[in-house]
Amino acid sequence: KHIYRFKHPATGSCTQPGECGFILKYRYHEEVDATVELLTDSEYYIDTRVHYHDVISTRDMCVYNVATLTLQDGAELDTVAWWWWWGWLPAGTKSEYKDYYVAYNVSPYMVAK
């Protein structure tokens, strides 16, 4: 599970303990397929120092990843992508995920972690 600290403008002046935020759970089905789930059950938030507000919606999110690719010749390439398809890379390329991010649309502004 990935914990994001995020104060949505609709929460106003929140007085709940901890920080406003949400948790996403990634389920990988194969190398190129994954499901991202927004966890809303309060049980998931125990001992995370984050609490969830029901104004958060996956409809307004764009999940993207940062990775470093190491090519056969040892050269490294840092990438940012919302979708992974490495068919264009040479055989032997290795990838190392650095972090997962979420861009959240709180119209009329876009904010990112």
C-alpha positions in Angstrom: 0.0 0.0 0.0 1.2 3.5 -0.8 0.3 6.4 1.5 -0.2 9.9 0.1 -0.5 13.0 2.3 -3.0 15.3 0.6 -5.3 18.1 1.8 -8.2 18.4 -0.5 -9.6 21.9 -0.7 -13.1 20.6 0.1 -12.1 19.3 3.6 -11.8 22.9 4.9 -10.1 23.2 8.3 -9.8 19.6 9.3 -9.5 18.8 13.0 -9.0 15.1 12.8 -5.7 13.7 14.2 -2.9 13.1 11.8 -2.7 14.3 8.2 -5.3 14.3 5.5 -4.5 11.8 2.8 -5.3 8.5 1.1 -3.9 5.1 0.5 -3.6 3.4 -2.9 -3.1 -0.4 -3.2 -1.4 -1.7 -6.3 -2.2 -5.2 -7.5 0.1 -6.4 -10.4 -1.5 -9.1 -12.6 1.4 -9.4 -15.0 4.4 -7.4 -16.0 2.3 -4.9 -18.0 -1.1 -4.9 -16.1 -2.0 -3.5 -12.7 -5.1 -2.4 -10.8 -4.9 0.6 -8.5 -7.5 0.6 -5.6 -8.3 3.6 -3.4 -8.6 2.2 0.1 -11.6 3.8 2.0 -12.0 1.4 5.0 -10.7 3.1 8.2 -9.0 -0.2 9.2 -6.4 0.4 6.5 -5.5 3.8 8.1 -4.6 2.5 11.5 -1.0 3.4 12.5 -0.4 5.3 9.2 -0.8 8.9 10.7 -3.1 9.6 7.7 -6.9 9.8 7.7 -9.2 9.6 4.7 -12.0 12.1 3.6 -14.7 10.8 1.3 -14.3 13.7 -1.0 -11.2 11.9 -2.5 -12.1 10.1 -5.8 -10.1 8.0 -8.2 -12.0 9.7 -11.0 -9.8 12.8 -10.4 -6.4 11.0 -10.1 -3.7 10.1 -12.6 -1.2 7.6 -11.2 2.3 7.7 -12.7 5.6 6.1 -11.9 9.3 7.2 -11.9 11.8 4.5 -12.8 15.5 4.2 -13.8 16.2 2.0 -16.8 19.6 0.5 -17.2 20.5 -0.3 -20.8 22.8 -3.1 -21.9 25.7 -0.7 -22.3 25.3 0.4 -18.7 23.7 3.8 -19.6 20.9 4.9 -17.3 17.7 6.5 -18.4 15.3 8.1 -15.9 11.7 7.9 -16.9 8.3 9.3 -15.8 5.3 7.5 -17.2 1.6 6.9 -16.4 1.7 3.7 -18.5 4.5 1.2 -18.9 5.2 -0.4 -22.3 8.8 -1.3 -22.7 8.5 -3.1 -26.1 10.6 -0.5 -27.7 13.6 -1.1 -25.4 16.5 -3.3 -26.3 16.6 -6.9 -24.8 18.5 -7.0 -21.5 17.1 -3.6 -20.3 16.5 -3.6 -16.5 14.2 -1.3 -14.7 14.1 -0.2 -11.1 11.1 1.6 -9.8 12.0 4.7 -7.8 8.6 5.9 -6.6 4.9 6.1 -7.4 3.1 9.5 -7.7 -0.4 10.8 -8.1 -1.5 13.9 -9.8 -4.9 15.1 -8.5 -7.2 17.4 -10.3 -8.8 19.9 -7.9 -10.1 22.2 -10.6 -9.2 24.8 -11.6 -5.8 23.7 -10.3 -3.7 20.6 -10.7 -1.5 19.5 -7.8 0.9 16.6 -7.5 2.7 14.8 -4.6 
